[in-house]
Amino acid sequence: MYGWHTLCKIGGLKMKNTGVVRKVDQLGRVVLPKELRRILDIIENETSMEIFVEGEQIILKKYQPACIFCGDARDVVNYRGKNICRNCLKELKEGK
């Protein structure tokens, strides 16, 4: 397991330092270590990642679709091609 006991502060975020350094290949790819993917439940060809930039920092975050109406990322379903939480979907079906 990674030595996640070391914390570093990047911008306003507190992050755990894994001590892992990877080179970028000629196509611009960086490989995430298998153990890290397992710990964070990042599944090959299934998990999507969001990419954020803050100054010189690149931050990866597991993508969670959010409701187009209220922005909630919990309990979201795809309804007719749109991401909608179950509460908003219920309100739509009830005509509220």
N, C-alpha and C positions, 0 to 999 in steps of 0.2 A: 504494500500500500504506500501511497505517496506521503511524504512528510508534510502534511498540511498544517503543521503547527506554526509555521512561519506566516505571519500576516503582513501584507503590504497595503499601502493606501495609494490608490490611483485616482486622481481627481477627487471626487467626493465618495468614492466607493472603497470599502474595505474588502480586499480579496486575499484568498489563501494562495501562497506561493507553492507550487508543486515541485519546483526545481527542475522541471522538464524544459529542455531547449530543443527546438526542431528547426531544421533548415527548410526554406521554401524551395520547391522544385521548379523546373523550367516552365511549368504551366501555372505557377503561382499557388500551388497547393501546399498545405501543411497537414501532416497526418496527426490525428489525435491518438494518443496511446490507448491500446485496447483496454487496459485496466480503468483508465479514466472514463472511457465510453461506457464500460460496464457499471461503474459506480454511479454515473449520472444518467443511466438508462438511455443512452444515445444509440439507437438501433439503425444499423446499416440499411440504406435505401428506404428508410421509413421516417426517421426523425429529420425535421427541417430545422435549420439554424438561421437566426437573424444576425445580421452583422451591423455593429454600431461603431462609430469612430468618434473619439474624444481626444482632440489634439493629435498626439503621436501614437495614441493607444487604439488598438483594434479589440473590440469586445464581442465575443460570440455568446449568444443566448439561445436556448431551445425555444423554437417558435411555438406560440400558443395562439390559435385563432381566437379572435374576440368578436363579440356580438356587434353587428353593424348598427344596432340601435342604442344600446346602453354601454357598450365597451367592456362588459364583463367577460372574462376569459374562462369562467367556470361553467361546466355543464353546457358547452356549445355543441350544436348539431348543425349539419349542413342541410338547409331547406331551400330547394329550388335554386341551388348554386350560391346561396348566401349563408354566411355564418350567423346563426341566431341562437341566443341562449334559450333554454326551455321556458323561462318566465315570459320573455318577450313573445315567443312563439305562441304560448298559451293566450296571451293578451290579443295577438293578431287573430287567432282562431275564434276568440270570443267577441271580436269586433270592438275592442276598447280603444 
